[in-house]
Amino acid sequence: MAFNSLTQTQVQDLYKALTTNNFAQINPGAKGGAAIIPESLENTIKTLTYSEQHLKLWRDIPKSRAFSNVEEYNVVDSYGEDIPGFQPEGIAGLDTTSSYKRELAKVKCLNVTRSVTDLMRLVNTVSEPEALETQNGMKFILGQAEQALFYGDSTLAPADEEGLQWNGILKQTADHNVVDLRGKYLEDKHINNAATNILDNYGTPTKAYLPMNVAQKFSEQYYPNQRAIMSVEAGEMVAGTTVTKFNTLGGTVDLIPDVFLRRGMEVLDTNAPAYGQEPPTAPTVTAAVADEDAKNPAKFAQGGTFKYAVVAYSHKGKSVAVETDAVTVATENIKKGVKLTIKNSDTQIFAPEYFVIYRTEDNGSKFYEIGRVGAKSREKSAETIFVDKNEVLPNTGEAVIGQFDESAITFRQLLPAFKLPYAMTGPVRRFGIFLYGTPIVYAPKKFVTIKNIKID
């Protein structure tokens, strides 16, 4: 048909034909052809958050059965006094006995509740809603467990109370087994030093868990000198270096990037609202240069100007962030540190259990986590003191290397993660996903923490 020969009336008739009205089926009250065009919904759900492949440490850590809410275990601390074993002929050796000690670990509870309405279960959906929420709840719990295996801290509770968290690897590592890079990039010599430290304590390093940014930079340092180029197909090649294993004095160590090792590197959203069923009432915070501690001086090398922010947490939610005025640490005060006075609100409705402390870099505007401290008390107007000695630098990462086998570490669990249906009190099916357990580091000296790692 020659459209240029149509009359004006014929052209108007064409406009009356059914059209899609420019994707109008996605709008309420669609008209014309759009009203009879069904939307096409893909029969799969895309995961935009973490999946099982991101749970590195949880998948690797040896599991063992727990039989009580308090798990005790024996440790051989030494084989006896380090004295010469050479003796004259016919003389019995000196009497020395191995050193034993009994430790305990408290089983803690991780759980989350999920709900699906009865009507939702009856309508036609791309996936069975209860099964989907069970799967997603399980991933949530295991993600929380993965993070707590590194960062868990049982001291995050009001004074004289038992914290809800277990102690993670970073908390159980021996205090003197810490390599402080003070804002430098992670290099091969640092991993070698950590491995040597483990060897000195009769251990064998097997794995190192690194933040993603740290693993990226560690691999990139080999680019100028080491390149892997191999033919895949005619006209194609694969180039680049990704370091997944590293040879140390103690043997080959697996380098494992873990997306959950991100504490200290994420920027605080100071505009985020309070969250939870009963979020703690926000405290007031003041910051000032502290008195000098002769035994444990601060580590502000050049001083600077900093701002702090504090978020109150409980097991039922978190508060909004509370910022302080800028604090200047002058050159003559670099060994004094900064004292934060965190005061519970005089009119608080819900009490905090612990506080998360954030700080900027020198003259910076972004806040990064530098520490956590249990609340001094749940009472109104109670004050909690935190002294920043610059031991943790903002915008840096933390890694751990150690002997990750059943002789040095385990996760004791009463039961593997399980689902527990709740009683129905209405047309809603509610259920919980539970995990009861605790990590146990049998040999704290066979693990080394590398902290204050520079990232981009």
N, C-alpha and C positions, 0 to 999 in steps of 0.2 A: 504494500500500500504506500502511495506517495503522500506522506504526512503534510508536505507543503501545499498540497492541493485541497486539504480539508477546510470546510467552512468553520466559522467561529462557533456555531452551534455544535458541530461534530467534535470539536476540540473540548468543549465543556462537558459533553457526554463522556469523553475519555476520563476526565478528572473525577467523574462520579464512580468509576470502576473501583473495585476493592483493592486497596493498597495496604502495605504493612504500616503505613503512617510513621515511618522512621523509628522502628523498634518500640512502638507504642504499647506492645503487649506487656511491657514491664511496668506500666503506669496503672494506677487504679482507675476503673471505669473506662477501659480501652474501648474504642469505637471502630467501626469499619472493619477492614480485614484483620486488624490487630486483635479484635475480640475473639476470633476463632483460631488464632495461632497459639499453640501451647508453647510454654517455655521448656527448653530442654535442660534437664538437670543431670549432670554427670553422676554415674552410680558409684563413684568413689569419693572419699573425703581427703583433701590434701592436708598434710601435716605441716603447719607453719612454725612449730616449736620443736623441741628436741625429741629424738626417738631413741630406741634401744641402743643404737650404735654409738650414741654419745655417752653412754654409761660405762666408762672405761674402768674405773677402779672397782665399782660394784661387781662388774663381770669378772674381774681378775682376782679379787681378794678371796683367799681360801675361806670356805664356810664350815662351821662346826655347830653341833647341837648344844643348846643351852638347856639346863634342867631346872633352873630356879631364877628368881628375879635378881639374885645376887650370885654372880659367878666368881668363885675363888680359883686361883691357880698358883702353882709353885714355880719358883724361878731359882735356878742355880746361879748365884751372883759371882762366885769365883770357885776355883778348885782348891783353894787354900792359900795361905800366906806365900808371897813371892820371896822365898828364902832359898839358899843354895841346897841342892839335893845331894851333893857329894859328901860322903862320909868315909871315915877310916874303915879299914877292913874289920869285920866283926862287930861293928857298932850299928845299932838300930837307928834309923833315920828319925829326925825330929817329928813330933806328933803335930800334925796340922790337919784341919778338917775343912771340908768344903763349906762355903757360905750359902745357906738357903734362906729364902724369904717368901712369905705368902702374900700375894696381892689379891685384890678383888676388883670386879667391874660390875656396875649396876646396869641391869637391862632397862632400856628406855623404850618408850612407845611413840611410834610415828603413825598418824592416822589422818584420814580425810573423809568427809561425808559427801556423798553424791545423791541427787534426787532426780527422779523421772516421774512425771504425772502419768496416771493410769490411761488418760486419753492419748497421750503421746505414744504409748505402747501399742495402741490399737490402729492408729492411722498408718498409711503406707509411707514408709521412709526409705532412704537409700541404704540405711544400716539399722539394725535392731538397736534402739536407743539405750536400753539398759546394758547390753553387751558393750556398746561403744563407750558409755560412761564408766563401766568397769575397767575397760582397757585404759582409758585416759586417766582414771584415778590411780591405777597401778603405776603408770608412767610418772605421775606426779609424785607419788610416794618414793619411788626409786630415785627420782631426780633429787628429792630432798635428802635421801640417804646418801647419795653420791657426794653431794655438797658437804654434808655433815661428817662423812668419813675423813674429809680433810680438815674442816674448820670447827667441828663440834666442840662445845665448851660447857662443862657442867657447872662452872662458877657463875654463869649468867643468870643470877637469881638474887632476890633480896638477901641481905646478910642473914646467915644461920639457916638458910633454906637450901634444899637440894635442887639444883637446876634440872630442868626438864631434858636438856640435851645430854648426849654421851660425850666423852672426850675423843676428839678425832686424832688423826696421826700427828698433826702439827702440834697439838697440845701434849701428846704423850712422848714426843721426841725429847731426848735428853737436852737439858738447857745448854750444855756446852757444845752440842752438835749443831751449831747454827753458823752458816757462812753468810756474812753480811756484805753485800756488794756495794752498798751506799750509792745507789743510782747508776751503776755501770751495767753494760750489757753482759748477758751470760756468755761465757767463752768456754772453750774446751778445757782450759786449765782449771776452771772452777769446778767442773764436773769431776775432773781428775783429783782435785783436792778433797772433794766430798767422798769420792770412792776410797781414797787413801785413809780418810778418817774412819770409814766403816771397816776397812781392813785392819786398822790398828785396834779395833774392838772385836776382832775375830769374826767379822761378818763378811758376806760376799754380796756386793751390790748387784742387783738384777734388773731393776727398773727405775726410771726417773719420770715423774709426772710433772709436766710443764704447762703453764698457761699458753693459750693458742698464740698470742703475740710473741711470747718468748721463744717458742718453738720455731715460729716463722723467722725471727731475726737470727736465731742460731743457725738455721739452714742457709740463710742468705749470706752469712759471712764466708761461706765456702764458694760462693759464685765466682769471685774473681779468679780463683786458682783451680777449682774443681768443676768440670762440666761433664755431664753424661749425655752423649749424643749417639743415638742408635737408629738404624733404619727400621721403620715399621713397614711401610709399603713404598713402592716407587714414588719418588717425589715428596715423601713425608719423613719427618724426623721428630723425636722426642728430646727436648733439651731441658736442662735445669737439674738442680740437686735438692733432694729432700732427705735430710738426715733422720733416719728412723732407729739406728743403732749407733753406739759409740764405744770404741775400745778404750777401756781404762786399765789402770794397773791391776784392778781387781777382776778384770774380765770384761766381756761385752755387756753393755747396759742398754736395754730397750728405752728409747725416748718416746714417751707417749703424751701427745698434746691432749689436754682435757678442758673442755669448754666450761666446766664448772669451777675451774681454778681461776676465778676472775675478781676475787675480793681485792679491794685497793685500786682497781683499775677502772671501775665503772663510775661515771659522773652522777652525783646525787641530783635528782630533780627536786629543787627547792620549792616548786609550786605544786608538788603532788599532794593530794588530799589525804586525810587520815583514812585508814582502811581497817575493816574488821567488824565483828559483832559488837565488841566493846573496846574500841581503841583507847589506849591510855590518853589521859589529858596531857597536853603538851607542857613541858616544864619551862622554867626560865633559866637562862644560862648567861654567866658572866665569865670573862677571860682576862687574865692579868699575868704578868711575869711572876714566876714562882720564886720562893726562897731557894738558895743554892743547896744542893745535896752533895756533900763532900764524898759520900760513898758511891753514889750513882749519879754522877753529873750528866747533864743533858748533852746532846750531840749536835747543837746548832752550830755548824762550822763557821758560817759567815753571818749568822743572824738573818734578819729579814722581817717582812711585814706579812702577817697571816690573818685569815679569818677562819672561824670554826662554825660548825653546825652540828646539832644534836637531834636525833630521832629517838623517841621513847618506844619501847617494845614490850609486849606481853604475849602470852600464848593465845590471846584473843584479838590481837591487832597491833597497829602501829600508829603513832601520832604524826602530825605534820612536822616538818623540819623547822628548828628554831636556830636562827643565825646569831652570831655575836658581832660586836664591833671589831674592827681591825686591831690586832695587837702587834706592836713592833718589838722585836728582840734585838736590842742594840749589841754592838760588839762586846761590850763589857759584861753582857748578860748571857753570853752564848752557852754557859754551863748551868744556867738556872732553870731553863724550861718554861713552859706556860701552864698555869694552873686554871682548870675549868671548874667552876662551882655550878653544879646542876641542881636546881631546887625544884622539888615537886610543887605543883600548883597549890595555892591556898584553898582553891575551890575545886580541886580535882574530883572527877566523878569516878573514873577508873584509874587504878594505880599502875605505874610501870613496874616491870620486873628487871629490865636492864636497858642500857642506853648504848646507841651506836654513835661513835664520834667521827666526824668528818673534818677535813682541813684542806685549805687551798695550798698551792705552791706559792713561793715568794711572789707577792703582788699579783697573784692569780685570782680568777673569778669562779673557777670550777672547784667543787668540793669532792674529795675522795676519802674513802674510809681509811682511818688510821688505827682504830681500836674499838673495843667493846668493854663495858664494865657493868657489873651487877649493881642494882639500886641499893643504896644504903638502907632504905626502909620503904615500906609501902605507905607510910603515914603522910598526911598532908604537910607541906612545908619542909619535909626532910631533905637534907642536903647530901649529895654524892660528889666526891672530889675525884677528878681525873687530872693527872699531871702528864702533859705531853713532853717527853724528853727527846723527841725527834728520833726515837728508835725505829719507827716505821715511817718511811717517806711516802707522801701522797703520790698517786699515779705510778706505782711500782707493783711488780708481781712477786709471787712466792712459789717456789717449786720444792719438791721433796724427792729424794733419792734414797733407796734402801734395799734391804733384802726382803722382797715380797714373796715369801713362801711360808708354808704352814709351820715351820719351826720358829718364825719370828713374828708372824702376825696372823690373826684370824678374825672372822666375824661370827660371834656367837649369836644364834637366833633360836628362840623358842619354837617358832614355826616360820616357814617361808611366808612371804606376804600373802595375805588371804582376804577374802571378802566376807563380811558379816551383815546379813539382812537385818533391818530394824523392823519393829512392829509398825503396821499401818494404822495410823490414826485419822486418815483421810484418804482421798483419792490420789495419793502420792506414794510412790515406792522409794523409800530411803534406805541407803546401805552405806556401810563404811569399809574402807580399805585399810588394813592394819599391818604393821610390821613391828615385832618385838625383838629387840636385839641390842648388841653393843660390840664395837670393835675392841680387840685386845691386842696391844703391842707387847709381845713377850720380851723383846730385846730392844728397848728404847735406844741403846747405843749403836744399833745397826741401822739407824735411820738418820739422815741429815737434812735439815731444812736450809734452803738457800733463799734469802729474803732480800727485799729492796732491789729487785732486778729492774733495770731500766727497760721501758717499752716505748714504742713509737705511738 
